[in-house]
């Protein structure tokens, strides 16, 4: 196969797959009418240089809330970590997945803004 035909085939494949890639980035929300149990009291481990501790949270498995243990995530300078949590929305509870957000005031990627 010539280089020209190979490039054309790759271009067509990319154009075909591009809509699928953009759809893969769509987030799915969870809203349920059963609130999570009280947060577990867990002593966070000692700080680790270059990492942020993401605390544990309650995950909905389709039938009940299941505890997910906390874990260490590599720090991202210029970003802060917002932990997984549930928010009350009228009669329902909405799950907000943990995520990194651009830091308005750089804290060196060491976790959420102080309250």
N, CA, C and O atoms as a GROMACS GRO file, in nm:
protein
  460
    1UNK      N    1   0.086  -0.117   0.000
    1UNK     CA    2   0.000   0.000   0.000
    1UNK      C    3   0.090   0.123   0.000
    1UNK      O    4   0.189   0.127   0.072
    2UNK      N    5   0.057   0.222  -0.079
    2UNK     CA    6   0.138   0.343  -0.086
    2UNK      C    7   0.118   0.427   0.039
    2UNK      O    8   0.020   0.411   0.112
    3UNK      N    9   0.212   0.518   0.062
    3UNK     CA   10   0.204   0.606   0.178
    3UNK      C   11   0.079   0.694   0.168
    3UNK      O   12   0.014   0.720   0.269
    4UNK      N   13   0.046   0.738   0.048
    4UNK     CA   14  -0.071   0.823   0.028
    4UNK      C   15  -0.200   0.750   0.068
    4UNK      O   16  -0.286   0.806   0.135
    5UNK      N   17  -0.212   0.622   0.025
    5UNK     CA   18  -0.331   0.544   0.060
    5UNK      C   19  -0.336   0.517   0.210
    5UNK      O   20  -0.444   0.518   0.270
    6UNK      N   21  -0.222   0.492   0.270
    6UNK     CA   22  -0.216   0.467   0.414
    6UNK      C   23  -0.261   0.590   0.491
    6UNK      O   24  -0.340   0.580   0.585
    7UNK      N   25  -0.211   0.708   0.451
    7UNK     CA   26  -0.251   0.832   0.517
    7UNK      C   27  -0.401   0.858   0.500
    7UNK      O   28  -0.467   0.903   0.593
    8UNK      N   29  -0.454   0.830   0.381
    8UNK     CA   30  -0.597   0.849   0.357
    8UNK      C   31  -0.678   0.755   0.445
    8UNK      O   32  -0.779   0.795   0.502
    9UNK      N   33  -0.634   0.631   0.458
    9UNK     CA   34  -0.705   0.535   0.542
    9UNK      C   35  -0.702   0.577   0.689
    9UNK      O   36  -0.802   0.566   0.759
   10UNK      N   37  -0.586   0.627   0.736
   10UNK     CA   38  -0.577   0.672   0.874
   10UNK      C   39  -0.664   0.795   0.899
   10UNK      O   40  -0.725   0.807   1.005
   11UNK      N   41  -0.669   0.885   0.802
   11UNK     CA   42  -0.752   1.004   0.814
   11UNK      C   43  -0.899   0.966   0.822
   11UNK      O   44  -0.973   1.019   0.906
   12UNK      N   45  -0.942   0.874   0.736
   12UNK     CA   46  -1.082   0.830   0.740
   12UNK      C   47  -1.114   0.759   0.871
   12UNK      O   48  -1.222   0.778   0.927
   13UNK      N   49  -1.022   0.677   0.920
   13UNK     CA   50  -1.045   0.607   1.047
   13UNK      C   51  -1.057   0.708   1.161
   13UNK      O   52  -1.142   0.694   1.248
   14UNK      N   53  -0.970   0.808   1.160
   14UNK     CA   54  -0.976   0.911   1.265
   14UNK      C   55  -1.106   0.988   1.261
   14UNK      O   56  -1.165   1.017   1.365
   15UNK      N   57  -1.153   1.021   1.140
   15UNK     CA   58  -1.279   1.095   1.126
   15UNK      C   59  -1.396   1.009   1.174
   15UNK      O   60  -1.493   1.061   1.229
   16UNK      N   61  -1.388   0.879   1.152
   16UNK     CA   62  -1.495   0.788   1.195
   16UNK      C   63  -1.496   0.772   1.345
   16UNK      O   64  -1.603   0.766   1.405
   17UNK      N   65  -1.379   0.766   1.409
   17UNK     CA   66  -1.369   0.742   1.552
   17UNK      C   67  -1.380   0.869   1.636
   17UNK      O   68  -1.407   0.860   1.755
   18UNK      N   69  -1.359   0.986   1.577
   18UNK     CA   70  -1.362   1.112   1.652
   18UNK      C   71  -1.493   1.132   1.727
   18UNK      O   72  -1.490   1.170   1.844
   19UNK      N   73  -1.610   1.109   1.664
   19UNK     CA   74  -1.734   1.127   1.741
   19UNK      C   75  -1.743   1.032   1.861
   19UNK      O   76  -1.797   1.068   1.965
   20UNK      N   77  -1.691   0.911   1.846
   20UNK     CA   78  -1.693   0.815   1.958
   20UNK      C   79  -1.605   0.863   2.072
   20UNK      O   80  -1.642   0.847   2.189
   21UNK      N   81  -1.491   0.921   2.041
   21UNK     CA   82  -1.400   0.970   2.144
   21UNK      C   83  -1.465   1.084   2.222
   21UNK      O   84  -1.452   1.091   2.344
   22UNK      N   85  -1.535   1.173   2.152
   22UNK     CA   86  -1.598   1.284   2.222
   22UNK      C   87  -1.713   1.235   2.309
   22UNK      O   88  -1.740   1.294   2.414
   23UNK      N   89  -1.782   1.129   2.268
   23UNK     CA   90  -1.890   1.074   2.349
   23UNK      C   91  -1.836   1.004   2.473
   23UNK      O   92  -1.904   0.999   2.575
   24UNK      N   93  -1.716   0.951   2.467
   24UNK     CA   94  -1.658   0.879   2.579
   24UNK      C   95  -1.632   0.973   2.698
   24UNK      O   96  -1.621   0.926   2.811
   25UNK      N   97  -1.620   1.102   2.672
   25UNK     CA   98  -1.591   1.197   2.778
   25UNK      C   99  -1.717   1.244   2.852
   25UNK      O  100  -1.708   1.322   2.947
   26UNK      N  101  -1.834   1.198   2.810
   26UNK     CA  102  -1.958   1.239   2.873
   26UNK      C  103  -1.969   1.175   3.011
   26UNK      O  104  -1.948   1.055   3.026
   27UNK      N  105  -2.002   1.255   3.112
   27UNK     CA  106  -2.016   1.204   3.248
   27UNK      C  107  -2.160   1.157   3.271
   27UNK      O  108  -2.254   1.214   3.218
   28UNK      N  109  -2.173   1.053   3.351
   28UNK     CA  110  -2.304   1.001   3.386
   28UNK      C  111  -2.328   1.032   3.533
   28UNK      O  112  -2.246   0.998   3.618
   29UNK      N  113  -2.440   1.097   3.563
   29UNK     CA  114  -2.471   1.132   3.701
   29UNK      C  115  -2.556   1.024   3.767
   29UNK      O  116  -2.623   0.947   3.700
   30UNK      N  117  -2.551   1.020   3.900
   30UNK     CA  118  -2.632   0.926   3.976
   30UNK      C  119  -2.718   1.007   4.072
   30UNK      O  120  -2.666   1.083   4.153
   31UNK      N  121  -2.849   0.989   4.063
   31UNK     CA  122  -2.943   1.050   4.156
   31UNK      C  123  -3.028   0.938   4.214
   31UNK      O  124  -3.087   0.859   4.140
   32UNK      N  125  -3.034   0.930   4.348
   32UNK     CA  126  -3.113   0.828   4.414
   32UNK      C  127  -3.192   0.893   4.528
   32UNK      O  128  -3.163   1.007   4.565
   33UNK      N  129  -3.290   0.821   4.582
   33UNK     CA  130  -3.368   0.879   4.691
   33UNK      C  131  -3.328   0.820   4.827
   33UNK      O  132  -3.400   0.837   4.925
   34UNK      N  133  -3.216   0.751   4.832
   34UNK     CA  134  -3.166   0.693   4.957
   34UNK      C  135  -3.034   0.762   4.991
   34UNK      O  136  -2.934   0.745   4.920
   35UNK      N  137  -3.033   0.839   5.098
   35UNK     CA  138  -2.913   0.911   5.138
   35UNK      C  139  -2.802   0.817   5.183
   35UNK      O  140  -2.830   0.706   5.229
   36UNK      N  141  -2.678   0.860   5.170
   36UNK     CA  142  -2.566   0.776   5.215
   36UNK      C  143  -2.562   0.768   5.368
   36UNK      O  144  -2.610   0.858   5.436
   37UNK      N  145  -2.505   0.660   5.422
   37UNK     CA  146  -2.486   0.653   5.567
   37UNK      C  147  -2.391   0.763   5.612
   37UNK      O  148  -2.326   0.826   5.529
   38UNK      N  149  -2.383   0.787   5.742
   38UNK     CA  150  -2.287   0.888   5.791
   38UNK      C  151  -2.146   0.852   5.745
   38UNK      O  152  -2.110   0.735   5.734
   39UNK      N  153  -2.067   0.954   5.721
   39UNK     CA  154  -1.928   0.931   5.678
   39UNK      C  155  -1.854   0.852   5.785
   39UNK      O  156  -1.875   0.874   5.905
   40UNK      N  157  -1.768   0.763   5.743
   40UNK     CA  158  -1.687   0.689   5.837
   40UNK      C  159  -1.576   0.779   5.889
   40UNK      O  160  -1.522   0.861   5.815
   41UNK      N  161  -1.544   0.765   6.014
   41UNK     CA  162  -1.434   0.841   6.072
   41UNK      C  163  -1.306   0.761   6.048
   41UNK      O  164  -1.287   0.654   6.105
   42UNK      N  165  -1.222   0.816   5.963
   42UNK     CA  166  -1.096   0.750   5.928
   42UNK      C  167  -0.985   0.852   5.948
   42UNK      O  168  -0.993   0.964   5.899
   43UNK      N  169  -0.882   0.813   6.020
   43UNK     CA  170  -0.767   0.901   6.039
   43UNK      C  171  -0.685   0.895   5.911
   43UNK      O  172  -0.637   0.789   5.871
   44UNK      N  173  -0.669   1.011   5.847
   44UNK     CA  174  -0.592   1.016   5.723
   44UNK      C  175  -0.446   0.981   5.752
   44UNK      O  176  -0.391   1.023   5.853
   45UNK      N  177  -0.385   0.906   5.663
   45UNK     CA  178  -0.243   0.873   5.680
   45UNK      C  179  -0.156   0.998   5.678
   45UNK      O  180  -0.200   1.104   5.630
   46UNK      N  181  -0.036   0.987   5.727
   46UNK     CA  182   0.059   1.099   5.724
   46UNK      C  183   0.081   1.144   5.579
   46UNK      O  184   0.080   1.061   5.488
   47UNK      N  185   0.099   1.274   5.558
   47UNK     CA  186   0.121   1.326   5.422
   47UNK      C  187   0.239   1.258   5.353
   47UNK      O  188   0.338   1.223   5.417
   48UNK      N  189   0.226   1.242   5.222
   48UNK     CA  190   0.333   1.187   5.139
   48UNK      C  191   0.372   1.294   5.037
   48UNK      O  192   0.286   1.343   4.965
   49UNK      N  193   0.499   1.330   5.030
   49UNK     CA  194   0.541   1.432   4.933
   49UNK      C  195   0.501   1.391   4.791
   49UNK      O  196   0.526   1.278   4.748
   50UNK      N  197   0.440   1.484   4.720
   50UNK     CA  198   0.404   1.460   4.581
   50UNK      C  199   0.271   1.388   4.564
   50UNK      O  200   0.235   1.355   4.451
   51UNK      N  201   0.197   1.364   4.673
   51UNK     CA  202   0.069   1.294   4.665
   51UNK      C  203  -0.039   1.367   4.745
   51UNK      O  204  -0.009   1.444   4.836
   52UNK      N  205  -0.163   1.341   4.709
   52UNK     CA  206  -0.280   1.394   4.778
   52UNK      C  207  -0.362   1.273   4.823
   52UNK      O  208  -0.380   1.178   4.747
   53UNK      N  209  -0.410   1.277   4.946
   53UNK     CA  210  -0.494   1.168   4.994
   53UNK      C  211  -0.638   1.195   4.956
   53UNK      O  212  -0.695   1.297   4.995
   54UNK      N  213  -0.698   1.104   4.880
   54UNK     CA  214  -0.840   1.113   4.845
   54UNK      C  215  -0.916   1.030   4.947
   54UNK      O  216  -0.903   0.907   4.949
   55UNK      N  217  -0.996   1.094   5.032
   55UNK     CA  218  -1.064   1.020   5.139
   55UNK      C  219  -1.167   0.921   5.086
   55UNK      O  220  -1.215   0.933   4.973
   56UNK      N  221  -1.201   0.823   5.170
   56UNK     CA  222  -1.302   0.725   5.134
   56UNK      C  223  -1.439   0.790   5.119
   56UNK      O  224  -1.461   0.903   5.163
   57UNK      N  225  -1.531   0.717   5.057
   57UNK     CA  226  -1.665   0.770   5.032
   57UNK      C  227  -1.763   0.653   5.013
   57UNK      O  228  -1.721   0.538   4.995
   58UNK      N  229  -1.891   0.684   5.018
   58UNK     CA  230  -1.996   0.585   4.993
   58UNK      C  231  -2.030   0.585   4.844
   58UNK      O  232  -2.061   0.690   4.787
   59UNK      N  233  -2.025   0.469   4.782
   59UNK     CA  234  -2.059   0.449   4.640
   59UNK      C  235  -2.191   0.373   4.634
   59UNK      O  236  -2.213   0.282   4.714
   60UNK      N  237  -2.277   0.409   4.541
   60UNK     CA  238  -2.403   0.338   4.520
   60UNK      C  239  -2.378   0.226   4.420
   60UNK      O  240  -2.329   0.251   4.310
   61UNK      N  241  -2.412   0.101   4.457
   61UNK     CA  242  -2.387  -0.012   4.366
   61UNK      C  243  -2.512  -0.057   4.291
   61UNK      O  244  -2.512  -0.162   4.228
   62UNK      N  245  -2.620   0.024   4.298
   62UNK     CA  246  -2.743  -0.012   4.230
   62UNK      C  247  -2.848  -0.063   4.327
   62UNK      O  248  -2.967  -0.063   4.296
   63UNK      N  249  -2.805  -0.108   4.446
   63UNK     CA  250  -2.897  -0.160   4.548
   63UNK      C  251  -2.872  -0.099   4.685
   63UNK      O  252  -2.964  -0.086   4.766
   64UNK      N  253  -2.746  -0.062   4.710
   64UNK     CA  254  -2.712  -0.014   4.844
   64UNK      C  255  -2.582   0.067   4.836
   64UNK      O  256  -2.511   0.064   4.735
   65UNK      N  257  -2.553   0.138   4.943
   65UNK     CA  258  -2.428   0.213   4.953
   65UNK      C  259  -2.317   0.118   4.997
   65UNK      O  260  -2.336   0.036   5.087
   66UNK      N  261  -2.202   0.131   4.934
   66UNK     CA  262  -2.085   0.048   4.964
   66UNK      C  263  -1.968   0.141   4.991
   66UNK      O  264  -1.943   0.234   4.914
   67UNK      N  265  -1.895   0.117   5.099
   67UNK     CA  266  -1.781   0.201   5.134
   67UNK      C  267  -1.663   0.173   5.042
   67UNK      O  268  -1.630   0.058   5.015
   68UNK      N  269  -1.600   0.281   4.994
   68UNK     CA  270  -1.478   0.273   4.913
   68UNK      C  271  -1.368   0.338   4.995
   68UNK      O  272  -1.379   0.455   5.033
   69UNK      N  273  -1.261   0.264   5.022
   69UNK     CA  274  -1.150   0.318   5.102
   69UNK      C  275  -1.079   0.432   5.030
   69UNK      O  276  -1.079   0.440   4.907
   70UNK      N  277  -1.018   0.519   5.109
   70UNK     CA  278  -0.939   0.628   5.054
   70UNK      C  279  -0.814   0.575   4.985
   70UNK      O  280  -0.778   0.458   5.000
   71UNK      N  281  -0.748   0.661   4.911
   71UNK     CA  282  -0.628   0.621   4.838
   71UNK      C  283  -0.541   0.743   4.812
   71UNK      O  284  -0.586   0.857   4.824
   72UNK      N  285  -0.416   0.718   4.775
   72UNK     CA  286  -0.322   0.825   4.741
   72UNK      C  287  -0.327   0.850   4.592
   72UNK      O  288  -0.326   0.756   4.512
   73UNK      N  289  -0.331   0.977   4.554
   73UNK     CA  290  -0.326   1.017   4.412
   73UNK      C  291  -0.208   1.110   4.394
   73UNK      O  292  -0.180   1.195   4.480
   74UNK      N  293  -0.138   1.095   4.284
   74UNK     CA  294  -0.023   1.182   4.256
   74UNK      C  295  -0.072   1.326   4.243
   74UNK      O  296  -0.168   1.353   4.170
   75UNK      N  297  -0.008   1.418   4.314
   75UNK     CA  298  -0.045   1.560   4.311
   75UNK      C  299  -0.029   1.615   4.170
   75UNK      O  300   0.057   1.571   4.094
   76UNK      N  301  -0.112   1.711   4.137
   76UNK     CA  302  -0.106   1.779   4.008
   76UNK      C  303  -0.087   1.927   4.034
   76UNK      O  304  -0.184   1.997   4.063
   77UNK      N  305   0.036   1.978   4.024
   77UNK     CA  306   0.060   2.120   4.048
   77UNK      C  307  -0.034   2.207   3.963
   77UNK      O  308  -0.054   2.183   3.844
   78UNK      N  309  -0.091   2.309   4.029
   78UNK     CA  310  -0.184   2.398   3.959
   78UNK      C  311  -0.328   2.350   3.967
   78UNK      O  312  -0.418   2.415   3.913
   79UNK      N  313  -0.353   2.238   4.034
   79UNK     CA  314  -0.487   2.182   4.047
   79UNK      C  315  -0.512   2.146   4.192
   79UNK      O  316  -0.419   2.126   4.270
   80UNK      N  317  -0.640   2.137   4.230
   80UNK     CA  318  -0.674   2.089   4.363
   80UNK      C  319  -0.776   1.976   4.350
   80UNK      O  320  -0.850   1.968   4.252
   81UNK      N  321  -0.776   1.889   4.449
   81UNK     CA  322  -0.862   1.771   4.449
   81UNK      C  323  -0.992   1.801   4.522
   81UNK      O  324  -0.990   1.851   4.634
   82UNK      N  325  -1.104   1.770   4.460
   82UNK     CA  326  -1.236   1.776   4.523
   82UNK      C  327  -1.280   1.632   4.543
   82UNK      O  328  -1.295   1.557   4.446
   83UNK      N  329  -1.300   1.593   4.667
   83UNK     CA  330  -1.330   1.453   4.701
   83UNK      C  331  -1.469   1.411   4.653
   83UNK      O  332  -1.558   1.495   4.637
   84UNK      N  333  -1.487   1.280   4.632
   84UNK     CA  334  -1.618   1.223   4.601
   84UNK      C  335  -1.713   1.257   4.715
   84UNK      O  336  -1.676   1.252   4.832
   85UNK      N  337  -1.838   1.293   4.680
   85UNK     CA  338  -1.936   1.323   4.784
   85UNK      C  339  -2.078   1.321   4.728
   85UNK      O  340  -2.098   1.317   4.607
   86UNK      N  341  -2.174   1.325   4.819
   86UNK     CA  342  -2.316   1.327   4.784
   86UNK      C  343  -2.374   1.464   4.818
   86UNK      O  344  -2.336   1.524   4.919
   87UNK      N  345  -2.466   1.513   4.733
   87UNK     CA  346  -2.530   1.642   4.752
   87UNK      C  347  -2.682   1.620   4.751
   87UNK      O  348  -2.734   1.549   4.665
   88UNK      N  349  -2.749   1.680   4.845
   88UNK     CA  350  -2.895   1.670   4.850
   88UNK      C  351  -2.956   1.759   4.743
   88UNK      O  352  -2.920   1.877   4.734
   89UNK      N  353  -3.046   1.705   4.662
   89UNK     CA  354  -3.118   1.780   4.559
   89UNK      C  355  -3.266   1.751   4.576
   89UNK      O  356  -3.319   1.655   4.520
   90UNK      N  357  -3.333   1.835   4.655
   90UNK     CA  358  -3.476   1.810   4.683
   90UNK      C  359  -3.489   1.678   4.756
   90UNK      O  360  -3.423   1.657   4.858
   91UNK      N  361  -3.575   1.587   4.706
   91UNK     CA  362  -3.593   1.459   4.773
   91UNK      C  363  -3.484   1.357   4.739
   91UNK      O  364  -3.482   1.249   4.796
   92UNK      N  365  -3.396   1.390   4.647
   92UNK     CA  366  -3.295   1.296   4.600
   92UNK      C  367  -3.154   1.331   4.647
   92UNK      O  368  -3.129   1.440   4.698
   93UNK      N  369  -3.065   1.237   4.628
   93UNK     CA  370  -2.922   1.256   4.655
   93UNK      C  371  -2.848   1.238   4.525
   93UNK      O  372  -2.873   1.144   4.450
   94UNK      N  373  -2.755   1.330   4.497
   94UNK     CA  374  -2.677   1.329   4.373
   94UNK      C  375  -2.530   1.301   4.406
   94UNK      O  376  -2.472   1.367   4.492
   95UNK      N  377  -2.472   1.203   4.338
   95UNK     CA  378  -2.332   1.168   4.358
   95UNK      C  379  -2.243   1.257   4.272
   95UNK      O  380  -2.266   1.272   4.153
   96UNK      N  381  -2.140   1.316   4.334
   96UNK     CA  382  -2.042   1.397   4.262
   96UNK      C  383  -1.909   1.324   4.270
   96UNK      O  384  -1.852   1.308   4.378
   97UNK      N  385  -1.861   1.280   4.158
   97UNK     CA  386  -1.736   1.205   4.152
   97UNK      C  387  -1.618   1.296   4.187
   97UNK      O  388  -1.616   1.413   4.151
   98UNK      N  389  -1.518   1.241   4.258
   98UNK     CA  390  -1.397   1.316   4.288
   98UNK      C  391  -1.329   1.360   4.159
   98UNK      O  392  -1.329   1.288   4.059
   99UNK      N  393  -1.270   1.480   4.162
   99UNK     CA  394  -1.209   1.533   4.039
   99UNK      C  395  -1.104   1.640   4.071
   99UNK      O  396  -1.102   1.698   4.180
  100UNK      N  397  -1.019   1.663   3.973
  100UNK     CA  398  -0.920   1.769   3.980
  100UNK      C  399  -0.978   1.892   3.914
  100UNK      O  400  -1.044   1.883   3.811
  101UNK      N  401  -0.954   2.009   3.974
  101UNK     CA  402  -0.997   2.136   3.916
  101UNK      C  403  -0.879   2.231   3.913
  101UNK      O  404  -0.791   2.227   3.999
  102UNK      N  405  -0.878   2.316   3.810
  102UNK     CA  406  -0.772   2.416   3.802
  102UNK      C  407  -0.780   2.504   3.925
  102UNK      O  408  -0.888   2.548   3.965
  103UNK      N  409  -0.666   2.529   3.983
  103UNK     CA  410  -0.657   2.606   4.107
  103UNK      C  411  -0.654   2.754   4.074
  103UNK      O  412  -0.569   2.799   3.997
  104UNK      N  413  -0.746   2.830   4.131
  104UNK     CA  414  -0.745   2.975   4.110
  104UNK      C  415  -0.624   3.038   4.177
  104UNK      O  416  -0.569   3.136   4.127
  105UNK      N  417  -0.584   2.982   4.290
  105UNK     CA  418  -0.466   3.027   4.363
  105UNK      C  419  -0.384   2.902   4.387
  105UNK      O  420  -0.420   2.818   4.471
  106UNK      N  421  -0.276   2.888   4.316
  106UNK     CA  422  -0.197   2.764   4.320
  106UNK      C  423  -0.155   2.726   4.462
  106UNK      O  424  -0.084   2.801   4.529
  107UNK      N  425  -0.201   2.608   4.507
  107UNK     CA  426  -0.162   2.552   4.636
  107UNK      C  427  -0.060   2.440   4.614
  107UNK      O  428  -0.036   2.360   4.704
  108UNK      N  429  -0.001   2.434   4.495
  108UNK     CA  430   0.099   2.332   4.467
  108UNK      C  431   0.040   2.194   4.446
  108UNK      O  432   0.112   2.095   4.458
  109UNK      N  433  -0.089   2.184   4.416
  109UNK     CA  434  -0.150   2.054   4.391
  109UNK      C  435  -0.164   1.970   4.516
  109UNK      O  436  -0.166   1.847   4.507
  110UNK      N  437  -0.175   2.033   4.633
  110UNK     CA  438  -0.178   1.956   4.757
  110UNK      C  439  -0.317   1.943   4.816
  110UNK      O  440  -0.332   1.950   4.938
  111UNK      N  441  -0.417   1.925   4.734
  111UNK     CA  442  -0.549   1.898   4.786
  111UNK      C  443  -0.643   2.018   4.776
  111UNK      O  444  -0.610   2.120   4.716
  112UNK      N  445  -0.761   2.003   4.837
  112UNK     CA  446  -0.862   2.106   4.824
  112UNK      C  447  -0.824   2.236   4.892
  112UNK      O  448  -0.736   2.241   4.977
  113UNK      N  449  -0.894   2.342   4.852
  113UNK     CA  450  -0.874   2.472   4.918
  113UNK      C  451  -0.910   2.459   5.066
  113UNK      O  452  -1.003   2.386   5.100
  114UNK      N  453  -0.838   2.526   5.153
  114UNK     CA  454  -0.878   2.525   5.294
  114UNK      C  455  -1.012   2.597   5.310
  114UNK      O  456  -1.038   2.694   5.239
  115UNK      N  457  -1.096   2.552   5.403
  115UNK     CA  458  -1.226   2.615   5.426
  115UNK      C  459  -1.216   2.717   5.534
  115UNK      O  460  -1.316   2.781   5.568
   0.00000   0.00000   0.00000
